Amino acid sequence: MKDVPDGGTGGLSREEIETRARELGPWFHNLDLRGVPTAPEHFLGDYPNIKFRGFSHALPSDLSGKSVLDIGCNAGFYSLEMKRRGAARVLGIDHDEHYLAQARFAAEVLGFDDVEFRQMEVWDVGALGERFDLVIFMGVLYHLRHPLLALDLIREHVADDLLLFQSMQRGSGEVMEVQANYTFWQTEMFDQPAWPKMHFIEHEYANDWTNWWAPNRAAVEAMLRSSGFEILDHPEEEVFLCRVAPTPRQHAVYPARGNRSPGA
Ligand SMILES: C[S@@+](CC[C@H](N)C(=O)[O-])C[C@H]1O[C@@H](n2cnc3c(N)ncnc32)[C@H](O)[C@@H]1O
């Protein structure tokens, strides 16, 4: 694993880093900016460091020459960790400029000048016109009104090899054997806790109206497979490492990206 590049603090004193970090708050990622913690009071503890410790061993320790796309990068914790592992190209995207400003500042302080952060919706990944060796899609699925579409778009347009995935999960942690087909009159399996289920949240959950869905583990696994991802590893309760696989069924993926010129 590569160390933080030498060369100080992006020219900033500790006091300047503290002041700027405060101005850029509130932070969701508790980053260590040369001794300055950005979210020391995080409700999940030292987050996402604590999370990462539980599954970091499942990722290649050397990403030399590899490209990484971090979707919903927030303040860039995973983007910067992948750069530490030597990735040649790291692009973090998020739709929230507030978090992207934090990510750019963190990269500057830590000396990772070539990590790129761009404002973008997950729905627009097709516009990147580029595939990545590792796509990170951590903690975003359940914030989306159309979660399966996001997975389909990632599979169709940007994933070239590995997908690192995480979702909040609620309900059963069991996974039941699902038959290839059922008759119209069979209904009892839908009441099994281990049947793939997504709980729809019409109002709010955890004081966050962007929490639209809470899938159980079986639903997460089934959705990943259905979108064309083979699950290679499940190193932590909420985390899956996947590899691109053939999509089991032909299905439409919108927005489509065509090569037709306007008016054609
Ligand atoms: C819970 S945070 C997860 C951050 C980080 N990936 C992690 O695992 O620590 C969700 C992030 O996804 C971003 N996000 C939510 N919906 C998005 C969308 N439609 N397109 C791009 N980013 C989105 C949010 O702005 C936020 O930074």
The ligand as an ORCA input file, in Angstrom:
! r2SCAN-3c Opt
* xyz 0 1
  C     -24.661      7.597      2.549
  S     -23.624      8.557      1.519
  C     -22.392      7.318      1.104
  C     -21.058      7.941      0.856
  C     -19.930      6.971      0.538
  N     -20.123      6.298     -0.725
  C     -19.782      5.968      1.644
  O     -20.096      4.787      1.459
  O     -19.330      6.366      2.722
  C     -24.530      8.677     -0.007
  C     -23.865      9.592     -1.033
  O     -24.496      9.381     -2.295
  C     -24.744     10.620     -2.899
  N     -25.885     10.437     -3.809
  C     -27.167     10.168     -3.470
  N     -27.935     10.067     -4.571
  C     -27.114     10.260     -5.634
  C     -27.317     10.294     -7.037
  N     -28.533     10.122     -7.566
  N     -26.261     10.503     -7.847
  C     -25.030     10.725     -7.314
  N     -24.778     10.726     -5.986
  C     -25.802     10.495     -5.151
  C     -25.025     11.565     -1.730
  O     -24.831     12.916     -2.071
  C     -24.020     11.063     -0.703
  O     -22.788     11.710     -0.810
*
